[in-house]
Amino acid sequence: SMVSTQSTGLVAKLRAFHNASQTIEAKKNFKWIGLDLESGKCRDNKEAGVLEPELSKVKSLKFATEAAITILRIDDMIKIYQPSKEDPNSYANAVKQGRL
């Protein structure tokens, strides 16, 4: 569709800007280029006053930490009990009984 073709092209442009910011010293400021989805163009987000809010990163880290803690708690709660199979002729039992 037309929209997917445009969005693919827009993302490709954005990736090109970011690649240039990492490989060409003179274009280091291209790291601030982002997508303006209303106009369908790439723009300097820093100049436009659009910065990623710290709050969203903090929330993501909190949710990830909570998930990890939950998994660890579940792991602590799971116990694998193997049925006790006492073999009267085992080495340990022979030692206990004084047969060895």
Backbone as CSV, one residue per row, in Angstrom:
resi,resn,N_x,N_y,N_z,CA_x,CA_y,CA_z,C_x,C_y,C_z
1,SER,0.833,-1.188,0.000,0.000,0.000,0.000,0.877,1.251,0.000
2,MET,0.250,2.350,-0.304,0.966,3.624,-0.397,1.531,4.047,0.956
3,VAL,0.760,3.845,2.016,1.192,4.262,3.354,2.402,3.452,3.788
4,SER,2.377,2.129,3.572,3.503,1.303,3.996,4.760,1.632,3.193
5,THR,4.608,1.961,1.910,5.753,2.357,1.094,6.344,3.658,1.616
6,GLN,5.478,4.615,1.954,5.947,5.892,2.483,6.623,5.706,3.841
7,SER,6.021,4.884,4.707,6.602,4.693,6.033,7.934,3.957,5.941
8,THR,8.042,3.008,5.023,9.307,2.299,4.834,10.385,3.268,4.365
9,GLY,10.044,4.137,3.436,10.994,5.137,2.947,11.401,6.109,4.036
10,LEU,10.444,6.510,4.862,10.709,7.445,5.951,11.655,6.826,6.987
11,VAL,11.409,5.582,7.329,12.280,4.893,8.291,13.669,4.697,7.687
12,ALA,13.749,4.407,6.400,15.049,4.261,5.733,15.830,5.574,5.783
13,LYS,15.135,6.692,5.570,15.797,8.007,5.663,16.307,8.251,7.081
14,LEU,15.476,7.934,8.052,15.864,8.126,9.448,17.106,7.298,9.780
15,ARG,17.130,6.045,9.326,18.289,5.187,9.581,19.528,5.744,8.897
16,ALA,19.361,6.313,7.703,20.498,6.917,6.993,21.037,8.116,7.772
17,PHE,20.151,8.940,8.307,20.576,10.083,9.124,21.355,9.594,10.351
18,HIS,20.818,8.589,11.029,21.472,8.095,12.243,22.805,7.426,11.928
19,ASN,22.881,6.729,10.807,24.150,6.126,10.398,25.183,7.216,10.124
20,ALA,24.761,8.268,9.434,25.674,9.376,9.141,26.151,10.034,10.433
21,SER,25.272,10.130,11.417,25.660,10.772,12.692,26.727,9.963,13.419
22,GLN,26.760,8.653,13.164,27.728,7.796,13.843,29.022,7.607,13.048
23,THR,28.976,7.901,11.754,30.142,7.617,10.909,30.826,8.859,10.357
24,ILE,30.113,9.969,10.299,30.678,11.196,9.734,30.706,12.263,10.820
25,GLU,31.902,12.662,11.189,32.079,13.611,12.299,31.295,14.904,12.076
26,ALA,31.300,15.410,10.841,30.628,16.678,10.548,29.106,16.580,10.665
27,LYS,28.578,15.351,10.665,27.119,15.168,10.728,26.682,14.562,12.060
28,LYS,27.479,14.801,13.089,27.197,14.248,14.419,25.842,14.717,14.965
29,ASN,25.434,15.931,14.581,24.160,16.472,15.065,22.955,15.763,14.445
30,PHE,23.173,14.884,13.477,22.066,14.126,12.882,21.481,13.110,13.867
31,LYS,22.140,12.923,15.006,21.609,11.995,16.009,20.273,12.481,16.562
32,TRP,20.000,13.757,16.381,18.746,14.327,16.887,17.606,14.222,15.874
33,ILE,17.887,13.714,14.694,16.844,13.606,13.669,15.834,12.549,14.100
34,GLY,14.575,12.887,13.971,13.485,11.967,14.305,12.381,12.094,13.276
35,LEU,11.287,11.414,13.514,10.176,11.415,12.570,9.093,12.398,13.004
36,ASP,8.667,13.208,12.057,7.490,14.054,12.263,6.367,13.351,11.514
37,LEU,5.559,12.607,12.228,4.532,11.791,11.580,3.362,12.606,11.052
38,GLU,3.216,13.828,11.534,2.136,14.665,11.013,2.453,15.174,9.616
39,SER,3.727,15.534,9.393,4.098,16.031,8.061,4.689,14.928,7.189
40,GLY,5.029,13.797,7.796,5.607,12.698,7.035,7.046,12.964,6.619
41,LYS,7.780,13.703,7.464,9.158,14.055,7.133,10.063,13.797,8.332
42,CYS,11.364,13.792,8.049,12.355,13.728,9.121,12.638,15.151,9.570
43,ARG,12.877,15.326,10.868,13.167,16.659,11.384,14.147,16.561,12.544
44,ASP,14.692,17.686,12.929,15.564,17.769,14.093,14.667,17.848,15.323
45,ASN,14.542,16.736,16.035,13.640,16.695,17.191,14.112,17.595,18.324
46,LYS,15.409,17.751,18.478,15.916,18.615,19.539,15.490,20.054,19.271
47,GLU,15.622,20.468,18.007,15.216,21.817,17.618,13.706,21.997,17.783
48,ALA,12.952,20.922,17.534,11.489,20.975,17.646,11.031,20.848,19.104
49,GLY,11.982,20.602,20.013,11.624,20.494,21.430,11.047,19.155,21.815
50,VAL,11.280,18.142,20.983,10.747,16.809,21.278,11.897,15.930,21.751
51,LEU,11.880,15.626,23.033,12.893,14.749,23.605,12.184,13.584,24.277
52,GLU,12.825,12.447,24.284,12.206,11.281,24.912,12.122,11.532,26.410
53,PRO,10.943,11.420,26.978,10.810,11.704,28.397,11.478,10.636,29.259
54,GLU,12.139,11.091,30.289,12.807,10.180,31.228,11.788,9.271,31.898
55,LEU,10.600,9.802,32.118,9.564,9.048,32.812,9.269,7.721,32.113
56,SER,9.214,7.724,30.778,8.903,6.471,30.073,10.022,5.456,30.247
57,LYS,11.272,5.914,30.272,12.389,4.992,30.481,12.373,4.439,31.902
58,VAL,12.095,5.290,32.866,12.047,4.853,34.265,10.936,3.826,34.443
59,LYS,9.772,4.079,33.857,8.659,3.126,33.964,9.024,1.791,33.332
60,SER,9.678,1.836,32.173,10.084,0.597,31.504,11.051,-0.194,32.369
61,LEU,12.007,0.500,32.981,12.955,-0.183,33.861,12.263,-0.774,35.087
62,LYS,11.292,-0.027,35.644,10.555,-0.539,36.813,9.763,-1.795,36.459
63,PHE,9.079,-1.759,35.303,8.297,-2.921,34.889,9.203,-4.123,34.628
64,ALA,10.351,-3.900,34.000,11.288,-4.988,33.732,11.837,-5.558,35.032
65,THR,12.123,-4.687,35.988,12.637,-5.137,37.286,11.579,-5.945,38.018
66,GLU,10.339,-5.464,38.007,9.251,-6.193,38.660,9.055,-7.563,38.024
67,ALA,9.147,-7.625,36.708,8.993,-8.913,36.014,10.107,-9.874,36.407
68,ALA,11.339,-9.365,36.463,12.475,-10.212,36.844,12.316,-10.716,38.278
69,ILE,11.886,-9.845,39.187,11.693,-10.243,40.586,10.603,-11.310,40.684
70,THR,9.526,-11.134,39.944,8.435,-12.116,39.953,8.927,-13.467,39.472
71,ILE,9.703,-13.464,38.404,10.238,-14.727,37.875,11.144,-15.391,38.904
72,LEU,11.987,-14.592,39.559,12.875,-15.159,40.574,12.091,-15.715,41.763
73,ARG,11.025,-15.029,42.161,10.214,-15.521,43.277,9.540,-16.843,42.915
74,ILE,9.018,-16.904,41.698,8.375,-18.146,41.254,9.399,-19.267,41.229
75,ASP,10.597,-18.950,40.746,11.661,-19.942,40.681,12.011,-20.453,42.070
76,ASP,12.023,-19.550,43.063,12.309,-19.957,44.441,11.206,-20.846,45.005
77,MET,9.977,-20.620,44.567,8.846,-21.359,45.092,8.742,-22.764,44.484
78,ILE,9.269,-22.911,43.290,9.167,-24.212,42.623,10.238,-25.133,43.189
79,LYS,9.806,-26.206,43.725,10.724,-27.208,44.254,10.459,-28.508,43.504
80,ILE,11.498,-29.149,43.120,11.343,-30.444,42.452,11.655,-31.510,43.492
81,TYR,10.628,-32.231,43.857,10.775,-33.293,44.843,10.901,-34.622,44.110
82,GLN,11.988,-35.280,44.334,12.153,-36.613,43.764,11.744,-37.625,44.827
83,PRO,10.974,-38.578,44.419,10.563,-39.579,45.405,11.794,-40.303,45.972
84,SER,11.737,-40.523,47.250,12.848,-41.178,47.923,12.811,-42.666,47.590
85,LYS,13.851,-43.126,47.008,13.954,-44.545,46.676,15.101,-45.122,47.496
86,GLU,14.759,-45.565,48.669,15.770,-46.151,49.547,16.111,-47.548,49.049
87,ASP,17.329,-47.715,48.697,17.797,-49.030,48.274,18.516,-49.664,49.466
88,PRO,17.973,-50.723,49.998,18.601,-51.339,51.177,20.017,-51.851,50.889
89,ASN,20.315,-52.043,49.630,21.633,-52.565,49.273,22.584,-51.482,48.765
90,SER,22.179,-50.203,48.924,23.057,-49.126,48.452,24.288,-49.028,49.328
91,TYR,25.315,-48.420,48.806,26.571,-48.246,49.539,26.331,-47.459,50.827
92,ALA,25.547,-46.339,50.708,25.277,-45.484,51.877,24.584,-46.281,52.978
93,ASN,23.582,-47.107,52.620,22.870,-47.899,53.614,23.755,-48.997,54.194
94,ALA,24.604,-49.541,53.399,25.517,-50.575,53.894,26.476,-49.995,54.912
95,VAL,26.954,-48.759,54.663,27.853,-48.086,55.610,27.103,-47.774,56.897
96,LYS,25.875,-47.259,56.788,25.068,-46.930,57.965,24.805,-48.162,58.847
97,GLN,24.579,-49.261,58.202,24.236,-50.480,58.935,25.469,-51.238,59.407
98,GLY,26.619,-50.726,59.077,27.862,-51.367,59.540,28.232,-52.598,58.755
99,ARG,27.641,-52.783,57.598,27.965,-53.941,56.775,29.268,-53.739,55.990
100,LEU,29.741,-52.501,55.948,31.010,-52.231,55.252,32.002,-51.608,56.191
